[in-house]
Amino acid sequence: MFSTIHDILRYGLLLATTANWKASAISQLVPMDELRKEQTGKTKVNYSLGYHLRNGMFGHDGAYGTDLSVNPKTGMVAIFMTQSTSDDKWAARDLFLKMATQVYKMRQA
């Protein structure tokens, strides 16, 4: 995806809850459950319809390490923006998501 952080956040918030999704025009095309369901069959690569599925979240990541991850149970939206060709980008993204999840839980308490 090519976009601004603001628009990616708006899209993430749309995906974050079923209520937001049902209010959108996109919901007429694809039911939310289909976006959150593994669609890759026996390959077990944890992808739905263009979205990654991992650790209870779904979203989309880019070749150079950018990532949008949404947790539909908590409503958390995490955006990781980087442009890196290093293999460390995925470790950095995973650490970011771990920390973001912890901070989100603390803020909700």
Order of alpha helices (4+ residues) and beta strands (2+ residues): alpha-alpha-alpha-beta-beta-beta-beta-alpha
